[in-house]
Amino acid sequence: MGGKVSKKNRQLLTIIGLCVLLIALIIVFFVATKHKDNSEKKEEAGNNIELYSIKESDIAELHFKNSTAELTFVKNKNKWVLKDDTKYSLDQSKVETLISDVKKMSATSEVTSNCTDLSQYGLKEPALQVDITDKDGNKKTLTAGDESVAGEGRYAYIDNDTKKVYMVESAFASDFETTKKELKAEATAAPASAAPTETPVK
């Protein structure tokens, strides 16, 4: 009888031991995976080259030019308006998206530090040019050209430094493929007037 109990106990201890080992392996796996993800994120962030950064609240003017439009926005009483048409009602969220896209810019790599032919990067006739001016009159210019064949991003240079060509993420450029009409705020429908109540006939 005692031998049977002892055997069951050994089996139980074996099962418990295996469960503890399995749990330990799962914990080690998740810790290792998290550490790897954090390391990759740090490495990716460390490899990025910060080209410029402007505090959004300091931006006073945004100008952009591409194949679809050329527009300039200025801040007027905490509201974005068109510089040449201040009465035009703009969708503020769409303008703020454009601001957010370019208030800071980082490059994933420096393609060349001695560019002699901008046309090979699509920068002689750029796809997009953005000028950002802060409250103190300091201006940053981002000039973006072709997307890379490998899909790594878009070629760009900053200000007038045409010698240095960088690779930047290209997603932001699609937000600038817009027009004055598309940036117009939608008219708010006037509330329907209440129907007149009829006086009951006595």
N, C-alpha and C positions, 0 to 999 in steps of 0.2 A: 504493500500500500504506500509506504513511505517512498519507495523507489519510483512509483508512478507519479506521485506528486512532484518529486524532484525533477523528473523528466519533463513534466508540463511546465514547471518553473523555468527550466533551461530553455524550453521552446519560447516561452513568453519573454524571457530576457533577450533571446536572440532577435525576436520580432521587434521589441522595443529598441534594441541596439541598432537594428537596420533602419528603423524609422528616424532615430536621432541622427544617424549618418546621412540619410537622405535629406533631412531638413538642413543639416550643416552644409551639404553640397549645394543645395538650392540657394542658401544664403551667400555662400562663397561666389556662386555664379552671378547673382544679382549685384553683389558688391563689385566684382571684377568688371561686369558690363558697365555699371555706372561710372566707375573709375575711367574706363576706356573712353566712354562718351565725353566725360568732362575733359579728358586729356586731348581728345580730338577737337573739341570746341575751343580749348585754350590755344591749341596749335594753329587752328584756323584763324582765330582772332589775332594771334601773334604774327601771322603771315600777312595780314591785311595792312595796307599802307594808307594812313589817313591823309587825305588830300586837303580837306578843309572841314570846318565845323562852325556853324553860326547858330546862335540861340534863336529859336523861332520868334520869340517876343521882340528881338532886336531887328528883325527884317522889316524894312520900310518899303522896299520895291522889288518886284520880280518881273523880269522881262524874258520872253522866250520867242524863238523863231525856228520854224521848221517848214515842211512842205505844206502843212494845212493852215497855218496861221502865224501871225506875228502880233503878240499882245503884251501890254505892260500893265501890271497891277500895282496900285499904291494903297497904303493903309490910310484910311480917313475915319477918324473917330472909332477906332477898333473894328472897322469894317473894310473889306477889300472892295475897291472900285477900279474901273478901267481909267487909266490916266487920261486918255483922250475922249472919254465918254462917261463922266462921273455919275450921270443919271441912270445909266444902264444897270438894271438889277441883276446882280450876279448870284449864282448858287455858291454860297460861302463854303460849304463843305467840299465842293469840287476844287475850289481855289486852294483851300487848306491842304487838300491831298497833294496838289502840285508843290506847295511849299514844303510839306513833310518829305516828299520824294528827294528834294535837293538841298535841304537845310544843312545836311552833312553828306560827305561823299568819301568813300574809301575805295581803294583799288585792290584787286586780288593779286595783281602783279604789275611790275614795270616792264613793258614790252621792249622799250629801247630808251636810251638816254641821249641818243644822237640821231634823231630822225632827219633824214634828208629829203624825203618824199612823202608828204602828207596824203597824197592821193592813194597810195597803196593801203591806207587805213580808212579811206573814205572821209578824211578830215579836211581835204582841200575844199570840198563842197559838203559840209557836215550835215548829218541828218537832223541834228538838234543843237541849238546854242541857247544856254540859259545864263542870264546875268542876275545876280542877287546883290542888292545894296542894303547895307544896314543903316541904322539911325545916324551914325557918324559919317556916312558917305563912303565907307569902305565897300569896295565891290569885288565880288568873286565871279569869274566866268568859267562855266563848264561847257566845253565843246565836245560833242559826241559824234562819232562816225559810224562805220560799218560794224555789224556783229561779226564775231570771229567765225570762221568756217567750222571750227570744232564745237561751236556753241558755248564757249567759255564765258562770253560776255560781249561787251562793246568797247571799241577803242575810243580813247578820250584823252584830252589834254586840258590843263588848267591855266587860266589867264592867257598870257601871251607866250608861255613857255612851250613853243611848238617842237622843241627838241625832245622833250620827255613825253612819251606816249604810254598811257596806262591801259590796263584792262579793268573795266568796271562792270558791275552787274547791269544787265540791260533791261530788266523788268520795268524800271521807272519810266523809260522813254515812251512806252505805250500810253501812259496817262497824259502825255503832252500831245498826243495825236487827237487833238480836239479843236473846236472852233468857238468863235464868239457866241454863235447861236446855241451851241451845245452847253455852254457855260451859263446861259441865261437861267435865272431863277424861275421856277414854275409859278404861275399866277395862283394865288390862293383864292379858291372859290368863295364868293360872298355867301354868308348864311342865308338860307331861304327864309323869306318873310312869312310870318304866321298868317294863315288864312283868316280873313275876317269872320268873326262869329256872328251868326244870324240871330236877330232878336225874335224870339218866339211870338207868333201872332196870338193875341188874346181874343 
